[in-house]
Amino acid sequence: MSGEGSARLRRRLAICAGLFVTTALSPAVVAQGTGETAAAPASTASGEEEILVTAQRKSERLQKVPIAVSAFSQDQLQKQKIDGGPNLVLSIPNVNFSKGNFTGSNFSIRGIGSKLVAASGDSATGIHINGSPLTANNLFEADFFDMERVEVLRGPQGTLYGRNATGGVVNLITAKPNFDEVMGNVRAEYGNYNSVKLRGMFNAPLGDMFAVRLAGTYLKRDGFGTNLTTGNDADSRDLWGGRVTLGFQPDETFTAYLMWDHFDEDDRRSRIGKQLCSKDSGPANIGGSAFSAIPPIATIQQGFFSQGCRATATDAPDIFGTVDSRATLGGLFGALGGFQTGDAYVGKMQTRNVRDIESAFDPIYRSKTDIYQLVMDWDITPNVRLSSLTSYTEFNLFTRQDYNRYSPSTLFNTSPNPVNAFAAVPGYAAVIYPLLFPGGVVNDPQNGAQNRFTTSDISSAFTEQFTQEFRVSTSFDGPVNFSLGANYLNLDATGDYYVMFNTGTAYYQVNN
């Protein structure tokens, strides 16, 4: 087993303050940010929905905001089938969404994003919920439900956030409790692959000063593909989310919301799809110099110079080929111990169905997030507001899958290949090898008992984050208004990535 990419990140950002002055002298007001509790969507004279946004820290009609912002109410999200973060690309210009190999995702705006694979790396696009930053989030996995609106601001956003986001910001504004009436709704869907999706909301006033809003979502479906090795579904879904928001409004000048948001997923989701490959079997010689005249040695030497997969067009006839295992670290251990002779995937082609995989075990995808948030707004005077935003987040992620997602075409040797690193050890071929690996079976605690080359990887993460923001803003009738704020962020994050191959385990067993 080898551990790669293990990192421990501990960042403490000192309190920073920002002063932002806006004027009403020109419609081209320079402003960035989002976060205040906004009014609900209003209606125009024609009866069409009018969206109010807070992209400039004040409630404004979307049509009047002089910055590049796209906003969607809950009704628009449903009509346009924008179920989650990846679907935003269908309705917003200059936006792209891609998934990485290590459970991360890249939401890029105007070509600015981040594919950095590091626990210390921040995305170029900020993800916020009700104005609170989510350094680790479930934008890739979770569905939108019971939202007041979703805002996407394009271009650098840093002045009003306390965290510079060079690409832009995605701000998720959840629906708040209604203090005046009891209301609720339920939405159910059933589709192919036994897809079941449920969404619901219930709102109720509690006396004269309190109100509570409960909302939830549930999704379960079979996988779109099949694991041809186990016969089970691949890439299934089994997730749910819930939110409880308690509102407190003793008078017209003070409002507070206490929210708990939970997300939970445990299914066979694949982190990435099938990897295309045109096999690179290595060069016939090196600068005119031939490899060894002994074929087993020449095979190993040629593998040292293979790239595994060669550069080729995506429509190449052999694009559904397999990597040359001799070019991998696991293949090297296989050769050193004499477990594997040549390429473990020689002659192997993947199925052309891009959703089907061949895996010794079914993928594991587990994610859990809890967000606790307290938002308070106090109108000190009719034109001066004091706001406080407190948030605490815990994020857990564990994923495991077959590293290559296709099965070898050859089995391990029942007796070691004579060209190996232990050939000179007395009794290695006759006693040690058959004792440790009877019938060529390697008992690997990570990958199980297998008689063929087997690899897997684990990508996991744990994050704790606390944020606190205070802000004073004005809404005078004159030409000058200001927003003065201070924020604090404390983030502890751990990210781990492991690659495990049974040839490495077998090699260590021989050494011990």
N, C-alpha and C positions, 0 to 999 in steps of 0.2 A: 504494500500500500504506500502511496506517496501523497503527501499533503501539499497542495499548491494554493497560493493566494490567500493564506490566512492572515488576517489583519485585525488589529485592535485600534479603534479610533476613539479618542477622547478629546472633545473640543469644548472649550468653554469660552464663549464670546462675552466680553465685557459689555456692560450697558453702553449702548450707543444712542445718541439723540440726533434727530433730524428736524430741520425747520423748513417748512414748505410754505411759500407765500403765493397765493393766486390773486389775480386781478380780474375785474369784470370789464376792463377797457376794450378788450378785443375778444372775438369768439375763438381765436386760436390760442386758447389757454393751454399752457404747458402743464400737464399733470400726468401722474402715473399712480397705479395702485388700485386696490379694491379692498373691501373688508367691512365697512359699516353695515349694520343691519339695515337692509333696504326695504322700501315699501313693496307691497305685492304688485303684480302686474295690474295695470289699469285698463280701461277700455276707451277706445276712441269713439267719436261721434257715429262712425259707421258700424260700430259694434265689434270691430276687429281688436284683437288683443294688443295692448301697448306695453312694452317692457321698460321698466325703470331699472337702471343700473347704478352702481356706485363706483365706477371706474376712476372717478376723481374724488373719492371719499365724500361724496354727497350724492343724494338721490336725484337722478336726471333721466329724461327720456332718452332712449337709446339713439333716436334719430338726431338728437342735439349734441351728443358727445363728440368733441372734435379730435378723437383719437381712434386708432384702428382697433375696434373691439367687436366681437361677435357674441351675442347672448341668446340663450334659449330658455324659455319657460318649461315647466314640466309638461304642459300640453304639447308644446312644439317638439320636445324630446321624444314623446310617444309617437306623434304623427310622422316624424322623420326617421323613426326607428333608430335613434341614437341611444342605444342601451348602455353604453359605457365609454370610457376614454378612447379606445381605438376607433370607435365609430364617428368621433368628431371630425375625422379627416374627410368624411363624406359631405360635410356641409360648411366647412371653413376653408377659405383660400389660404395658400402658402403654409399649409400644415401637413406634416407627415408623422406617422407612428410606426415604429419598428420594434421588434423584440430581440433581445440579446440572448446569448447562450447561457449566461450566468444569472438567470431570473430577473435581470434588470430590463428596462425598456427605455426607449428614446423617443420622446415627444419633441419634435423639432418644429420651429416656427421660422419661416423665411430662411430655411437652410441652416439655422443655428440650433444645434442640439448637443448631445454628448453621448458617445459610445465608450467612454472611459470605463475600464474594468478595474475598479479600485474601491475599497471601502471608504477611502477619504475623498472620493470624487463626488461633486455636486452636479446635479443636472442643470443644464442651461435654461430649462423651463421650470419655473416655480409652480408647485401644486399647493393650493391653499383650500382650506375648508372654513368658511365664514371668516376669512381674513387671516387665519392662523396657518403658518407654513407646515407642510408635511414633508419632511426630508425623505422619510421612507413611507411609501403609500401603496395602495392597491388600485391605482388608476388602470392598470392592465387587467386585473382580475374582476373587480367589483362592478356591479351594475348601478346606474343612476336610479334612485327611487325617492319619491316625495321631496323633490327639489323645488325650491322657489325659482331658481334659475341656475344656469351654468354660463360663466363668462370666460372668454378667451381673449386676452389682450396681447396683441402682436407688437413686437419691438421691445427694447430694453426696459425693464421695470425694476427700479431699485429705490427711488426716492422715498416712497411711502411704505416700504416693506421691511427694511432692516436687513434684507438679504438680496444682493444683486442677482437678478435673473436676466442674462443678456438676451435670451431668446424671447421671453414673454412669460405670461402667467395664465394658468388655468385656475379659476376660482369657482369652487363649488359652494353655492349658497343654499343651505337646507331650509325647508319650510318651517315656519315658526308657529307656535300655538296661537289659536284664535281665542280671545277672551270673551267673545260675545255669543257664540252658538256651538251646539253639538253637531259634529259632522263626521263623515267617514266614507270610505269607498274600498272596494275590493276588485281586483282585476286578475283574471285567471286565463292562462293560455295553455293549449296542448298542441304539440306539433310532432313531426316525424322524429325518428330516433327516440321515441318515448319522452320527448321533451315536455316538462311540466314547469311552468313559470307562474308564480303567485306574487302579487303585490297588494299591499293594503295600508290604510291609514285610518286612525281614529283620533278625533280631537274633542276635548270636553273642558268647559270652564269648571273651576273648582272654587266656588264662592265668588266674591267680588274682586279678588286680587290675584288669583292663581288660575292657571290653565295648563293642561297637559296634552301632549301630542305623541302618539305612538305610531310608528311606521315600520314596515318590514318588507323584505323581498326574499324569494326562495327560487332556486333554479336547480333542476336535476334532469339530466339527459344521458342517454347512452353515448358511447364514443362514435365519432364519425369514421374511425378506422378500426382495424383489427390487429392485435398482436398475433401474428401468424405462428409464433412459437407456443404461446400458452393457450391460444384460442379465445382469449378474452378481449373485450372492447379496449381500444386505445383512445386516449384523449377525451375521456368522459368529463362530465361536470357534476359536482355536488357541493353547492355553496348556498349560504344564506347571510343576510345582513339585517340588523335591527337597530332602531334608533328611538330613544326616549328623550323628549325635550320638555322641561318644566319651565313655564313662564311665570314671572312675578311682576305685577304692575300696580303698585299701591296708588299711584296718581298719574297724571298726564306727563309729569316731568321725569319719571324714573321707570326704566324697564330693565329687567334682568332675565337671562335665559341660561339654564343649566342643562347641558346635553351630554348624553352617553351614546356613542356610536360604536357598534360592534360588527366585525366581518369575520366569517369563518368559512374555510374551504378545505375539503379533504376528499380528493378524487384521483383520477389517473390522467390528469392533464399533462401533456408533454411540454417541456419548456421551449423546445424548438422542433421544427419539422424535419422532414427527411433531408439528409445532406447529399447533394449530387457530387459525383466523383467520376472522373475518367482516370483509371488506374495508371500510375507511373511505375513501370517495372524496373526502372533503372537503366543506365547506359550499358552498351555492349562492351565498352572498354573505356579507359581513362587516358585521354590524350594519346591514343594509339597503343597504350600498354594494356595487355590482356590481363584478366583476372587469373586466379590460380588454376592450374591444370586439374586440380582435384575438385570435381563438381560440387560436393557439399560445402567446401570452403569458398568456391567461386560464388555460390548462391548467397552466402552470408555477405561476402564483399560487395556484390552488386546491390544488395539491399541497403548498405550504408550510403549509397549515392542516389537512392530513390527519394523522391519528394512525397511519396505516398499517393498523391493525386497530381496530375499535370494540368497546366493551364489549357483550357479548351472552351469552346462555345457551349452555351447551355442547351443547344439543340443537337449536340454531337451524338452520334449513334450509341456510344458507350457511356453517356452521361449518367446512367443509372448503375454505374460500376461500383467497385468497392476499393477501399484504400489498400495499398500494399503494406501488410502488417510488418514486414521487415524494416520499414522506415519509421516505425513507432518505437517508443521506449519499451512497451510491453513485448513487442516482437523481438527486441534486442535481448531482453531477459529470457525469452523463449529459446533463442539460439544459444545463449550462454549456458543454460542448463540442459540443453539437448531435448527440451520438451517438444519443440516444433521444428519441423524441417521445411524451410522455405516459407512462402507466403501462406498465412492461415486462410486467406480468402481467394486463393487461386481459382480462376474460372467462375467466381461467384458474381452474379448480377442481382441487383435489388429488384423487387417487384415495382412495376411502373405506376402502381397506385400510390400517389404521394402521401396518402393518409395511413397506409398500412406499414407496419414495422415488424421486425423480427427481434425480439428481446427475450433474454433468459428469464426476465421477471417483468412484471407490469410497472409502469412508471408510478411514482409517488409524488403527489403535490399537496402540501399542507401549508396553509397560510392563516394567520389569525391576527387581528388588529383591534385594539380598544382605544377610543378617543374620548377624553373627558374635557369638556369645555364650559367655561363660565364667561358670559358676555354681559356687561353692564353699561348702560347709557344713562347719563344724568344731565338734563337740561338745566344748567345752573341759572341761566337767564334765557329768555326766548331766543337769543342769538348766540349763545355760547354753550357748547356741549362738552362734557367730560366723559370719556369712554375708557373702559378697561376690558382687556381680552386675556384670559388665562386658559392655557391648554396643556394637557398632558397626554402623551401617546405612547403606547407599547405596540411594537410590531414584531411578529415572529414568522419565520419562513423556513421550511424544510422541503427540499426537493431531491429526488433520486431517480436516475434513469440509466438505461444502457447507453454507454458512451457512443457506440457506433450505430446501434439499432439495426444490426443485421448479423445473422449467424455465420460462423466460419464454415468453409466447405471441407475442411480436413480436421481430423482428430489429433489429439496429443499422441506422441509415440508411446507405445507400451514398453519399449526399451529405449534408452536415450540414444539420440543421434550421436554417432561416434565423434563428431566434431563438436566438442563442448568444453567448457572451462574446467570440468571436473574429470576429464578423461583419464588423467594420471592418478586420481585418487583410488587407492586399492578397494575393490569391491563396489565401486559406484554403480556400474552397469548391472552387476550380477546380484547385489544384495541391497544397497541403499536405495536405488531408484525404485525397484519393485516393492520395497517395504513402505516407502513414503507415498508412492503413487501407483497403487495396484490397478492394473488395466489402464494406466494413463490418466487416472482420475486425481485431480488436485482438489483437496478439501480446503477451500478458501473461506474464512469466516465472513468476508464481505460479500462474495459472489456465489457462495454455496459450493457443493461438490459438482464439478464439471470436468468432462474429459475433452474439452475444447477451449480455445482461447476466449476468455470472457472478461469484459471490462465494464466498469460502471463509474458514475461520478455523483457527487453530492454537492449541492449548492445550498447554503443556508445563511440565515442572517437573524440578528436580534438587535432591536433598536429601542432606546428609551429617549424621549424628548420632552422637555418642559419649556414653554414659552410664556412670557408675560409682556404685555404691551399696554402703555398708557398714552392717551391722546387727548388733546384739547383742540377743538375746531370751532370756527365761527361761521355765521351766515348773515353778516350785516348787509344792509341795503346799499352801502357805499361801494366804491371801486376796489377796496382792499379787504381781503379775508385771509386767514392763515390756518394752518394745521401744524401743531407742534406736538411731537411725540417722542417717546423713549421705549425701547424694547430690549428684552433679554432672552437669550436662547442657550439652553444647556442640552447637549446631545451626546449620548453614549451609544456607540454602534459597534457591532462585531459582524464581520463577514467571513465566511469560510468556504473554500472550494477544494474538494478532494477528488482525485482520480485514482481508482483502484483496479488492478488487473491481476488475475490469478497466476500469471507467469512470474510476477514479482514475488508474490507470496511463496510460490514453490521454490524459487531461487533462495529466499531467506530460510526456508525450512531446510534446504540442503546445507546451507552454511552453518546452521545451528545443530 
